[in-house]
Amino acid sequence: MANSKQILLLYKQLLEKAYKFDNYNFKEYSKRKIVETFKANKSLTNENEINQSYNEGIKQLTLFQRQTTIAQMYSFDKLQVR
């Protein structure tokens, strides 16, 4: 059963991982998706739906951890626009 402190901690952790993406497009998409998802789920009242959304957020956090690690291993040169 997820309480509000756990949910806020998950939100902060997801945003921290999103900021670790080197690629601008990945970073912005991740941030936008996190904020939109949390806003959409803000009005949930059913305990099962809240727990299901929380567990999905945990899965997304592990995915972000893997992706940021992989992205840092294979970094590319910065894009320079002239």
BELFEN-V998132 format. One record per pair of residues at least 12 apart in sequence whose C-alpha atoms are under 7 Angstrom apart, sorted by the first residue. I is the first residue (numbers start at 1). J is the second residue. Records with the same first field share a line. If there is no record, write none. Layout:
I: J  J
This chain:
1: 51
2: 51  54
7: 54
14: 61
15: 31
17: 64  65
18: 30  31
20: 68
21: 68
